[in-house]
Amino acid sequence: MSIVSESEFKGNPMIVIKNDEEDKYPFQFGVKKAKLVLENIEEVKKFVEKYDK
């Protein structure tokens, strides 16, 4: 199960998603990119369905 937390970068809030506690390269992004993901969530789902093995 993923680990989700919040952080800050140069005064901006960030969401941080890790595969596990040892994950050295977490996936992190701010509000602007989070909005883009939400606006395009159906396309993201299609992408995963197309390429998930």
Rosetta blueprint (number, residue, H / E / L):
1 M L
2 S L
3 I E
4 V E
5 S E
6 E E
7 S E
8 E E
9 F E
10 K L
11 G L
12 N E
13 P E
14 M E
15 I E
16 V E
17 I E
18 K E
19 N L
20 D L
21 E L
22 E L
23 D L
24 K L
25 Y L
26 P L
27 F E
28 Q E
29 F E
30 G E
31 V H
32 K H
33 K H
34 A H
35 K H
36 L H
37 V H
38 L H
39 E H
40 N L
41 I H
42 E H
43 E H
44 V H
45 K H
46 K H
47 F H
48 V H
49 E H
50 K H
51 Y H
52 D L
53 K L
